[in-house]
Amino acid sequence: MSDDIVTAAELEKLSPAERHELFEASIVTDLDEAPSHLVEQARARMQQRIAESEPQRG
């Protein structure tokens, strides 16, 4: 995963196709490449939602 930052001015100089390519390249689909803190945050949210949706036992 790249940490490159593209400014608005730089984006404006790109063609629509170049902007689209840059956007597509920024998408991470492999969890091993994603920042671990974001993966853990997403996992915690999912577990919370699952727990909230399960019927209460008691």
MARBATI-414415 format. One record per residue (C-alpha): residue number from 1; x, y, z; residue in three letters. Coordinates in Angstrom, 1 decimal. Each point is the difference from the previous one (the first is absolute). Example, Ala and Ser with C-alpha at 12.3 -4.5 7.8 and 13.67 -1.06 7.14 Angstrom:
<tordren><n>1</n><east>12.3</east><north>-4.5</north><up>7.8</up><res>Ala</res></tordren>
<tordren><n>2</n><east>1.4</east><north>3.4</north><up>-0.7</up><res>Ser</res></tordren>
//
This chain:
<tordren><n>1</n><east>0.0</east><north>0.0</north><up>0.0</up><res>Met</res></tordren>
<tordren><n>2</n><east>1.4</east><north>3.3</north><up>-1.0</up><res>Ser</res></tordren>
<tordren><n>3</n><east>0.2</east><north>3.0</north><up>2.3</up><res>Asp</res></tordren>
<tordren><n>4</n><east>0.2</east><north>2.5</north><up>-2.8</up><res>Asp</res></tordren>
<tordren><n>5</n><east>-2.2</east><north>3.0</north><up>0.4</up><res>Ile</res></tordren>
<tordren><n>6</n><east>-1.4</east><north>1.7</north><up>-3.1</up><res>Val</res></tordren>
<tordren><n>7</n><east>-1.1</east><north>3.6</north><up>0.4</up><res>Thr</res></tordren>
<tordren><n>8</n><east>-3.2</east><north>1.4</north><up>-1.6</up><res>Ala</res></tordren>
<tordren><n>9</n><east>2.2</east><north>2.1</north><up>-2.3</up><res>Ala</res></tordren>
<tordren><n>10</n><east>1.8</east><north>-3.1</north><up>-1.2</up><res>Glu</res></tordren>
<tordren><n>11</n><east>-3.4</east><north>-1.8</north><up>-0.5</up><res>Leu</res></tordren>
<tordren><n>12</n><east>-1.3</east><north>2.9</north><up>-2.1</up><res>Glu</res></tordren>
<tordren><n>13</n><east>3.0</east><north>-0.4</north><up>-2.4</up><res>Lys</res></tordren>
<tordren><n>14</n><east>-0.9</east><north>-3.6</north><up>-0.6</up><res>Leu</res></tordren>
<tordren><n>15</n><east>-2.4</east><north>-1.3</north><up>-2.7</up><res>Ser</res></tordren>
<tordren><n>16</n><east>-3.1</east><north>-1.7</north><up>1.2</up><res>Pro</res></tordren>
<tordren><n>17</n><east>1.5</east><north>-3.3</north><up>-1.1</up><res>Ala</res></tordren>
<tordren><n>18</n><east>3.2</east><north>0.7</north><up>2.1</up><res>Glu</res></tordren>
<tordren><n>19</n><east>-2.1</east><north>1.0</north><up>3.0</up><res>Arg</res></tordren>
<tordren><n>20</n><east>-2.0</east><north>-3.3</north><up>-0.3</up><res>His</res></tordren>
<tordren><n>21</n><east>3.2</east><north>-2.0</north><up>-0.3</up><res>Glu</res></tordren>
<tordren><n>22</n><east>1.4</east><north>1.7</north><up>3.1</up><res>Leu</res></tordren>
<tordren><n>23</n><east>-3.2</east><north>-0.7</north><up>1.9</up><res>Phe</res></tordren>
<tordren><n>24</n><east>-0.1</east><north>-3.7</north><up>-1.1</up><res>Glu</res></tordren>
<tordren><n>25</n><east>3.6</east><north>-0.4</north><up>1.1</up><res>Ala</res></tordren>
<tordren><n>26</n><east>-0.8</east><north>1.3</north><up>3.4</up><res>Ser</res></tordren>
<tordren><n>27</n><east>-2.5</east><north>-2.7</north><up>0.8</up><res>Ile</res></tordren>
<tordren><n>28</n><east>1.3</east><north>-2.8</north><up>2.3</up><res>Val</res></tordren>
<tordren><n>29</n><east>-1.7</east><north>-3.4</north><up>-0.3</up><res>Thr</res></tordren>
<tordren><n>30</n><east>2.6</east><north>-2.1</north><up>1.8</up><res>Asp</res></tordren>
<tordren><n>31</n><east>-0.3</east><north>0.4</north><up>3.8</up><res>Leu</res></tordren>
<tordren><n>32</n><east>3.7</east><north>-0.8</north><up>0.4</up><res>Asp</res></tordren>
<tordren><n>33</n><east>0.7</east><north>3.2</north><up>-1.9</up><res>Glu</res></tordren>
<tordren><n>34</n><east>-2.5</east><north>2.2</north><up>2.0</up><res>Ala</res></tordren>
<tordren><n>35</n><east>1.1</east><north>1.9</north><up>3.1</up><res>Pro</res></tordren>
<tordren><n>36</n><east>-0.5</east><north>-2.3</north><up>2.9</up><res>Ser</res></tordren>
<tordren><n>37</n><east>-1.7</east><north>2.7</north><up>2.2</up><res>His</res></tordren>
<tordren><n>38</n><east>-2.7</east><north>0.4</north><up>-2.7</up><res>Leu</res></tordren>
<tordren><n>39</n><east>-0.5</east><north>-3.7</north><up>-0.3</up><res>Val</res></tordren>
<tordren><n>40</n><east>-0.3</east><north>-0.4</north><up>3.8</up><res>Glu</res></tordren>
<tordren><n>41</n><east>-2.4</east><north>3.0</north><up>0.1</up><res>Gln</res></tordren>
<tordren><n>42</n><east>-2.2</east><north>-1.5</north><up>-2.6</up><res>Ala</res></tordren>
<tordren><n>43</n><east>0.1</east><north>-3.4</north><up>1.7</up><res>Arg</res></tordren>
<tordren><n>44</n><east>-1.1</east><north>1.5</north><up>3.3</up><res>Ala</res></tordren>
<tordren><n>45</n><east>-2.9</east><north>1.8</north><up>-1.7</up><res>Arg</res></tordren>
<tordren><n>46</n><east>-1.2</east><north>-3.1</north><up>-1.7</up><res>Met</res></tordren>
<tordren><n>47</n><east>0.2</east><north>-2.0</north><up>3.3</up><res>Gln</res></tordren>
<tordren><n>48</n><east>-2.0</east><north>2.7</north><up>1.7</up><res>Gln</res></tordren>
<tordren><n>49</n><east>-2.7</east><north>0.0</north><up>-2.7</up><res>Arg</res></tordren>
<tordren><n>50</n><east>-0.2</east><north>-3.8</north><up>0.1</up><res>Ile</res></tordren>
<tordren><n>51</n><east>-0.4</east><north>0.0</north><up>3.8</up><res>Ala</res></tordren>
<tordren><n>52</n><east>-2.7</east><north>2.7</north><up>-0.2</up><res>Glu</res></tordren>
<tordren><n>53</n><east>-1.9</east><north>-1.9</north><up>-2.7</up><res>Ser</res></tordren>
<tordren><n>54</n><east>0.0</east><north>-3.4</north><up>1.9</up><res>Glu</res></tordren>
<tordren><n>55</n><east>-3.1</east><north>-0.7</north><up>2.0</up><res>Pro</res></tordren>
<tordren><n>56</n><east>0.5</east><north>0.6</north><up>3.7</up><res>Gln</res></tordren>
<tordren><n>57</n><east>0.1</east><north>-3.2</north><up>2.1</up><res>Arg</res></tordren>
<tordren><n>58</n><east>-1.1</east><north>-0.1</north><up>3.5</up><res>Gly</res></tordren>
//
